[in-house]
Amino acid sequence: MSLTTSSISLADGLKTAATHWEEARAGWDDPIAQAFESNYWLPLKNQVEAALAALDRLAPILARAREECS
């Protein structure tokens, strides 16, 4: 699996999880939902977004290394 494919798969997974969270959140509005969002969902979302940004920065570096080593 290529880096680009992995990045796309991760982004799609985040989008799917966000959609499911929004659907759950629409019917779940209490302190437990707020705590879950603050303690689990938002940190996970931020970490995945940071990973996606890192993959975007890494892709051209790896492509250049492959080109120089072939």
NORFEN-V960711 format. One line per field, one symbol per residue. ss: DSSP state (@ for helix, = for strand, . for the rest). phi: phi as a letter, one per 30 degrees, with the letter a starting at -180 (. if undefined). psi: psi as a letter, one per 30 degrees, with the letter a starting at -180 (. if undefined). A space follows every 10 residues. Layout:
ss->???
phi->???
psi->???
This chain:
ss->..@@@@@@@@ @@@@@@@@@@ @@@@@@@... @@@@@@@@@@ @@@@@@@@@@ @@@@@@@@@@ @@@@@@@@@.
phi->.ddddddddd dddddddddd ddddddcbbb eddddddddb ddddeddddd dddddddded ddddddddcc
psi->kleeeeeeee eeeeeeeeee eeeefegjil eeeeeeeefe eeeeeeeeee eeeeeeeeef eeeeeeeff.
